[in-house]
Amino acid sequence: MEGAYNEKYSFIGEWYDNQASLIRRFNVFYYPTDGTLEMFDLKTRKTFVRRVKVDGITIESFYIGCTLYILGRLIKIVDFACDFTRKKVNKNMQLTFGMIKPVPADVAGKILTHLHNSGIRVTKMKKACLTAEDVSVLYQSESSFPTFPFLLDFLTGQFVYGMELVGKDIIETLKNVIGDRDPAKAEPGTIRALYGIDNIKNCIHTSASEEEGLHDNEYFFPPPALRTSRLRLTATLSNCTLCIVKPHAIREGKLGTVFELIDEGGFEITALNMIIVENINAAEFYEVYKGIVPEYKGMVEELSSGSCVAMEIVAKDKTLNSAVEFRKLVGPADPEIARLLRPHTMRAKLGTNKIRNAIHCSDLPEDGLLEVEYFFKILDL
């Protein structure tokens, strides 16, 4: 029994220590029998985090290049620490790049739900406007195709959603889930058969190989130094409000439904970024609720428990106040009350309790712009 209890996967993790201005490296151990984690500092050769369970982290959370939020620290997994782990995890979890082409938000939502239901996780995502150079880089392997000039014309200057996708045998799985490049030839039930129009407007693009996927992810999600010059976030900062899809709702596969409800409710998603909010930032963001609502501590812990999706929301009817109208669509903070009084609201449909109520939105009209700036300017820096 003791041997089974101590069976573990081992990885190399890195954490940027702001106070010391250096990168610290660790052995990160995951114990599958009870879902606990342990961290060992490779420089000091001492235990850094004793064996503990961290909500939201399972063996499926681990892959090379992922970032995990472990007890207030963002740990990037950069390598395997043993051959056993390399064989087991590499076999199961691989990553690549995907991009939802210009489609209405409700269709983008259906595509996201289709991916989730097919066992494919979105681990990074943002909305961006493509330049001709971006299209050329992301479609490098197709630049000699006769259709490329039409593709270049269709995508240049258009808004898309770029995604890091993770799953088992990801390249092969995506081929089966997405379908043929030409929607007319795609198998019934595949994404392109359901939502594509032709072989240019076929609603989704994915990298052709693992190597290409790594390159495309690095290009679409550049490091901080390049974020202001390449594929920038698209916030308009005008008559806008903030919507955050909370980590529990992301894990539960509800992001696609959120897209559909936003579109059906008369709103546009003008900017989007999937991020992990550190505990200190979550506490700062929710500070207005400190000492006022008893759920404050739980709200902070939930927001910092994993990836969330921040969106800038703008009403399609430009005469409306986006913050006021979107607040109505989101509904009461307590999903139970929402289900009784306003069953058509987002929290009524997607929330569990006052902490895990799926959506945060700006409470006051004057807070909409400030909250969008916090997530799309301050945190992005």
LOLUM-591897 format. One record per atom (N, C-alpha, C): x, y, z. Coordinates in steps of 0.02 Angstrom, whole numbers, plus 50000, padded with zeros to 5 digits. Each point is the difference from the previous one (the first is absolute). Last residue first. Layout:
<atoms>
XYZ/...
</atoms>
This chain:
<atoms>
500185219249078/500705002250007/500384995950052/497694996849959/500374997749941/500735002250002/498425007150166/500214993050010/500414997449941/499165022549984/500434999250058/500254992850007/498505004749816/500595004349999/500474998350058/497924988749964/500295000249933/500595004749994/498724996150208/500164993449971/500375000549934/499335020050114/500394996050047/500224993449969/498535014449881/500695002449999/500444995950047/497714995550001/500294997849936/500735002249997/498785007550183/500154992950005/500294997149936/499305022750005/500564999050047/500204992750004/498075006149873/500635001949966/500604998750045/497864995750098/500124996049940/500665001449967/498945011450195/500554995250010/500184996149937/498175016250024/500655003549997/500594995250009/497724991950014/500155002549932/500695003149995/499594980850184/499795006949989/500195002549931/500474977250064/499385001550035/499725007049984/501524981949851/500065006450035/499325001850030/500544974149970/499905005849956/500055006350041/500544971050002/500055006650033/499845005349948/499314972350013/500165006349967/500125005650050/499594976250066/500204999749929/500265006549971/499434993250234/499405002349963/500165001349927/501084991350232/500054996949933/499375001749960/500045009750207/500715000349983/500114997249930/497834999650093/500205007049996/500745000949983/498904977649910/499875003550062/500295007149994/499744986449804/499874994950051/499825003350067/499805007949716/500305000550066/499814994450047/499195004649765/500684997350003/500314999650070/497725008549935/500124994249956/500674996650013/499345019850118/499484995150012/500144993549961/501365018949964/500164996650064/499494994750017/499645013349805/500584995749993/500174996250064/497425007449951/500655003350006/500584994949998/497534996150000/500325000549934/500695003350002/498474996850193/500274993649975/500355000449932/499275015350210/500195001849931/500324994049967/499014998250221/499745006449979/500145001749927/500704978950105/499325001350023/499705006249967/502264993749961/499574994849971/499265001050019/501665014350095/499925001349928/499534995049968/500634996850223/499525005549995/499865001549926/501654984450039/499364997350025/499455005249995/502275006049947/499654996349947/499334997050022/501285022350090/499844993350025/499604996249946/500625022349955/500624996750019/499894992850023/498295011849820/500205000550070/500624995950016/499785006849741/499534998150052/500285000550071/500645003649744/500384995650045/499574997750058/499165015949843/500064993449969/500354995150046/499825022650066/499334996950000/500044992949972/501935013549992/499874997950069/499324996550005/500615010349798/500314993450009/499904997450071/499205021649944/499624994849967/500304993150009/501135019250091/499334999350030/499634994149970/502105005949907/500084997450068/499324998650032/500095010349782/500224993049999/500024997050071/498415019349901/500584999950045/500194992650010/498745009549771/499924997250067/500645000750041/499725005949766/499655005050041/499924997650073/500964986749818/500475005150026/499665005450042/499524973549945/499635006349993/500405005550033/500904979250020/499945001049928/499615006449984/501504997050226/499324998949974/499995001149925/502194991550138/499695006249974/499314998349972/502244989350162/499334999149971/499715006749981/502474986250060/499705006649995/499344999049962/501304980650150/499745002649936/499795007350009/501514977450119/499765006850006/499785002549932/500394974950126/499985003749937/499695006850012/501544980950155/499345003149989/500035003549932/501504979450144/499895004749945/499295002750000/500764992350237/500174997249934/499875005249947/499655004250235/500074992750004/500194996849933/499445023750081/500714998449992/500134992449999/497805009350028/500265003649942/500734998149987/498924991050193/499724997449938/500325003349939/500565008050216/500294993349989/499754997049934/499095020650070/500715000849983/500304993349983/497815000050080/500025003049933/500715000749975/499624992750223/499864994849951/500025002649928/500245015550176/500584995549999/499914994549947/498145015050035/500605003349972/500594995249993/497604997650085/500314995449952/500675002749973/498465011850152/500354994550035/500374995349953/499585026949960/499674993749986/500394994350033/500735021450053/499305001549981/499614993649987/502405001750049/499645002550059/499265001549986/501364999349786/500314997950063/499635003150060/499645003849757/499544995650035/500254997950070/501285013649846/499395003850015/499494995850039/502044990649910/500085003550064/499375003850021/500684985049802/499384999250039/500005004150065/501915000449853/499425001149956/499344999850039/502044994750112/499975007149982/499385001649959/500444977650051/499825003650061/499935007549987/500804986549826/499294998550012/499755003750061/502285001149952/499625004049953/499254998950008/501484987050129/500075007050021/499615004749954/500124976649948/499605001350059/500025007450021/500394994149741/500334998350063/499575002350059/499154992749752/500065005850044/500324997950065/500004990849736/499984997750069/500125006250043/498854999449742/500585001150043/499914996450067/498965005949731/500004994950052/500635000850042/498525018049840/500664997450020/499914994950055/498625018149807/499994994050041/500714997750016/498185020849881/500684997950019/499944994050046/498075008749898/500475004149962/500734998650018/497444988750000/500634998950036/500545003749961/497245005550010/500594997849962/500584998950047/497084999650026/500665002950015/500544997149955/497534994150038/500085006449966/500675003550013/499074977350066/499785005450043/500105007049971/500754979649893/499275000050001/499725005850041/502354996750000/499775001949933/499235000549998/500984992450199/500195006949989/499745002549932/499724977350055/499555004250039/500155007449991/501444983949898/499334999949970/499525004750035/502184997050091/500035003449935/499305000549969/500214987050193/500055007150016/500015004149935/500114976849981/499325002250015/499995007450018/502104989949967/499635000449937/499295002550010/501374995650191/500215006049963/499605000949935/499944981650174/499445004649989/500185006249959/501214979050102/499845000349929/499435004649982/501194995050217/499384996349987/499775000449927/501945011850080/500124992950010/499394995849983/499775023449996/500464997949946/500104992450005/498805010050171/499584999649940/500434997949939/501075004050208/499594993950005/499584999149937/501365020050019/500364993749988/499574993750003/498805023249930/500404997750056/500324993249987/499325021249843/499764993250007/500474996650050/499415026949963/500504994850014/499654993350006/499575026649894/499714993450016/500594995350013/499545028949981/500424994050006/499574993950016/499485023749850/499974997250067/500414993650001/499595025049841/500134992950008/499894997850073/500185021549847/499334997550018/500024992550010/502275005249933/499475004949984/499324996850012/502334990149990/499965004750056/499485005549988/500894979749868/499815006549972/499995005550052/501434975249973/499525004050039/499885006949968/501394979149934/499595004349957/499505004450037/502664987550023/499314999450023/499595005649969/502184992349863/499815003450063/499274998450018/501864992149828/499374996950020/499755002650068/502285009349966/499764994449959/499354997150029/501275018750096/500155000849929/499714994449956/499915002250245/499765006449975/500105000849925/500754980550123/499265000450001/499735006649972/502354990950039/499745000749932/499245001249998/501294996750205/500375005149963/499725001349931/499114982350149/499815007050015/500355005349958/499794976049884/500205002050068/499855007450011/498444986849822/500705002050009/500165001850072/498194986449853/500025002050071/500715002050018/499574993749779/499365003350016/499985002450072/501954988349918/499895006149960/499375003650023/500564979350096/500505005050021/499905006549962/498664981749939/499835002350067/500475005450023/500474989549796/499425004449993/499785002750068/501784984049991/500205006349968/499425004949999/499564978250075/500435003550048/500205006849973/498804986149854/499585002350055/500395003850052/501124989149823/499665006049976/499575003150055/500994979550046/500525005149994/499705006749978/498604980950007/500185002350068/500515005749997/498434998149787/500444995450035/500145002850070/498525011249846/500034993549967/500424994950037/498425021350098/500674998549975/500044992949974/497655013149994/500454997250049/500684998549968/497455014849966/500654998049973/500394996950058/497235007149928/500534998550048/500634997749964/497935008449883/499895001650071/500564998450049/499725000549746/499844993550029/500045000150077/500265015149778/499595001750059/499774993550034/501334996449817/500335005950029/499645001950065/499194982149866/500674998150024/500435005950023/497325001550027/500404997449945/500714998850026/498235003150157/499655002249939/500354997349938/499754991550280/500405002849946/499575001849939/499264988950212/500035007350002/500405003249943/499514975450032/499465003550035/500005007549989/501724985949912/499374998049969/499425003950030/502135002650096/499965003549935/499354998149962/500454989450211/499925007350008/499915003549933/499174974750015/500645003350014/499895007650001/498234984749944/500125000650072/500665003150018/499794987749765/499445003050038/500155000150075/502045000849826/499544995050028/499445003550038/501215012849794/500114998150070/499484995050025/500135011949784/500284993250002/500104997450071/499175022049953/499564995749961/500234992750001/501305017750102/499424997950040/499534995349963/502675002849967/499405002049963/499394997550039/502034994550093/500075007149986/499405002949963/499614977950152/500365002049939/500025007649991/499644991650253/499764997949934/500405002849943/499965000550264/499895005949957/499724998149931/500574983450166/499505004450030/499815005749952/501734984249946/499354996550002/499445004550025/502225008249996/499814998449931/499304996949999/501005004050210/499725006049969/499784998749928/501134982850118/499335001150028/499675006049966/502254995349949/499554995249969/499285001050024/501655013550097/499985001449928/499504995449965/500434997250238/499625006049982/499945001149925/500454981650182/500144999449928/499685005849962/499165003250227/500344993849982/500084999549924/499895024750107/499604993950002/500414993949982/499845029750000/500344994450031/499534994050001/500465026749881/499564994350010/500404994150027/500015028649970/500434994450012/499554994250018/499255022049848/499934995550057/500594995150004/498795024849881/500554995250000/499964995950064/498175015149851/500174997550067/500554994849992/499325022949841/499984992750008/500134998450074/499455021849807/500084997850069/499914992550005/500955015649781/499424996950033/500164997750071/501495009449821/499595005250031/499394997450036/500964983249833/500375006250016/499525005450026/499274977949915/500195000650071/500345006550019/499244993949771/499444999050046/500185001650072/501655000649826/499525005549991/499434999550051/501574982549993/500335006150023/499525006049996/499294979849908/500024999450073/500305006350030/500044997849769/499315001250022/499954999850076/502084994649899/499845007249990/499295001850023/500694976550010/500295004550051/499855007449988/499424979149867/499485003650038/500295005350047/501364984849867/499665004849956/499465004150036/502214990650128/499364997449977/499675005249954/502095002550127/500064998249929/499344997449971/500275006250233/500125006049959/500064998549925/499634986150211/499515000249946/500125005749951/501294995750202/500024993649964/499514999849941/500095019250146/500634999249964/500024993649958/498305013150144/499844995449945/500624998749957/500135014350189/499574994750027/499814994949946/501305019349940/500374996050050/499584994050021/499015015749855/500554996649965/500394995550047/498325014050089/499704994649960/500554996049966/500675019150117/499774994950046/499724994049962/500605019049877/500604996450024/499804994350047/498355015049924/500204995549945/500604995850021/498545007750203/500305003749944/500174994949945/498064998350207/500564997549961/500255005149948/498785001150254/499885002049931/500624998249960/498944988350239/500505004449969/499785001649929/499354986750257/499745002849937/500525004849973/500434977350160/499915007249998/499715002049932/500854977550177/499555002649950/500015007650001/500994973950109/500145007149989/499525002449947/499674978750072/500415001950058/500295007149993/497954981549915/500305006449980/500395002550061/499304973549931/499985005750046/500325006149969/498714975649920/500545004849984/499925006150045/498494980249977/500584998750043/500595004649986/497735000449904/500434995249966/500644998550039/498395016350069/499654993650002/500404994449965/500835022449994/499994997550069/499694993150004/499955011049791/500684998150018/500024996950070/497965009149929/500154993949961/500704997550018/499335020650088/499664994550034/500144993449966/500835019549898/500344998850064/499694994250038/498945007249802/500644996749984/500384998350065/498035012650018/499844993149982/500644996049984/500225023250038/499814996550062/499854992649987/500395014249817/500634998950036/499874996150065/498135007149883/500324994449965/500674998450033/498845018650079/499634993950018/500304993849966/500885021849951/500194997550066/499634993650020/500495005349738/499615003150054/500184996750067/501944999349825/499324997250002/499625003850053/502644998449885/499445004750010/499324996649993/501884983350075/500005005249950/499415004850011/501454984450174/499325000749975/499995006149954/502114983350072/499755006849990/499294999849973/502224984550130/499385000249962/499755007249995/502334982950073/499685006649993/499374999349958/501254981350174/500075002949934/499655006849999/500914977150176/499685006549986/500135002349929/499754976050170/500415003849953/499655006649987/499854976350169/499845007049991/500505003549954/500054975550048/499315002150012/499855007249981/502174989549980/499544995749964/499295002750005/501715010350123/500075001549928/499514996049959/500164995250231/499655006449987/500045001849927/501094979850074/499294999950020/499635006349978/502374998149965/499634995149960/499265000250014/501445013950128/500025002049930/499584995349957/500334994850228/499525005449990/499975002149927/501604983950056/499344997350014/499465005349987/502305006149990/499754996749939/499304997150009/500805021850142/500194992949995/499684997049938/499755023150059/500574998750042/500214992650000/498805018649815/499884994250042/500624998650040/499345025349919/500294993749977/499764994350045/499255023250019/500455000849942/500294993449975/497895013450149/500304993449991/500415000049936/499285020650175/499994997749931/500364993349995/498665014750202/500544995449985/499934997649927/499105020150181/499904997549932/500614995949980/498925005250255/500565000849954/499824997149932/498604999250204/500195006949991/500575001349952/499204977350047/500085003650064/500285007049990/499874989049782/500114995750058/500155004450061/499164999649728/499975004550057/500034995850063/500984995649737/499564997950054/500035005050057/500594997149718/500115003950061/499484998050051/501224987549765/499425002450038/500225004250060/501494988449842/499795006749980/499405002650039/500324974149979/500575004649993/499765006749972/498354985950151/500304998949935/500555005249993/497914992450189/500725000349987/500164998649927/497804998850105/500215007050001/500735000849978/498874978850034/499865002949934/500205007449996/500134987850204/500564998249956/499895002749929/498835014450181/500024992749993/500584998449954/498845022450145/500594997149967/499964992450001/498365014750105/500015001549928/500594997149963/500225004450264/499374999449962/500115001749926/501834989850167/499845006549971/499394999249956/501404986250217/499524999749944/499845007149978/502364990650116/499375003450013/499554999249939/502664995350117/499474996649963/499315002850019/502055016550031/499854993250024/499384997449964/501835018249913/499294999350016/499894992850022/502205005949975/499745006949995/499265000250017/502304983550055/499295000149983/499745007150003/502594996549942/499544999450056/499284999949975/502225004849886/499894993050013/499604998950063/500725020649876/500124999050072/499954992750021/499635005149770/500625003450020/500174998850074/497984991449897/500594996649973/500665003350021/497504997650122/500445005149972/500664996949977/497474989050020/500674999450028/500455005049965/497164993350044/500525003649963/500664999950038/497374986749971/500575001550043/500525003649957/497154991150002/500605002849969/500545001050052/497574983449963/500395005050036/500625002149961/498104982849964/499985006549967/500385005450036/499764975450046/499585004750040/499995007049971/501084981549885/499554996350046/499555004750039/501785007349844/499334998649972/499524996650049/502115017850025/499834993350024/499294998349978/502155017649923/499274999150004/499864992850018/502185019650011/499764993150002/499244999850004/502175016949923/499295000150019/499754992849995/502495013550025/499664993749982/499295000850025/501375022449938/499764995150048/499874993349967/501235027349978/499804993649968/499844994850054/500105028949961/500154994450043/499724993649970/500795026349916/499584994249987/500234994350046/500205027650051/500324994249969/499494994349991/499895022250128/500125001149928/500394994349969/499075003350231/500714998749988/500215001349928/497745003650066/500405003350052/500744999149988/498384989149858/500045007249990/500465003550049/499974974749899/499975003250066/500115007549991/499154979349834/500375006350001/499885003450067/499974973149930/499625005550029/500435006350000/499834972749885/500355006350011/499535005350029/500304970549976/499605006149999/500425006250013/500064971749926/500405005850017/499575006349993/499154973950065/500105005149949/500515005150024/498774973350055/500465005550019/500165004449940/498124980650120/500265002849938/500455005850020/499324977450158/499965007149982/500265001349930/499324981850227/500095000249927/499925007349977/499694991850231/500565004349980/500144999949925/498274986650101/499885006850025/500535004949976/500234976949956/499495003049958/499875007250020/501474987650134/500295001249935/499515003449953/499274993250215/500445005850004/500305001749932/498714980350024/499585006150000/500435006350000/
</atoms>
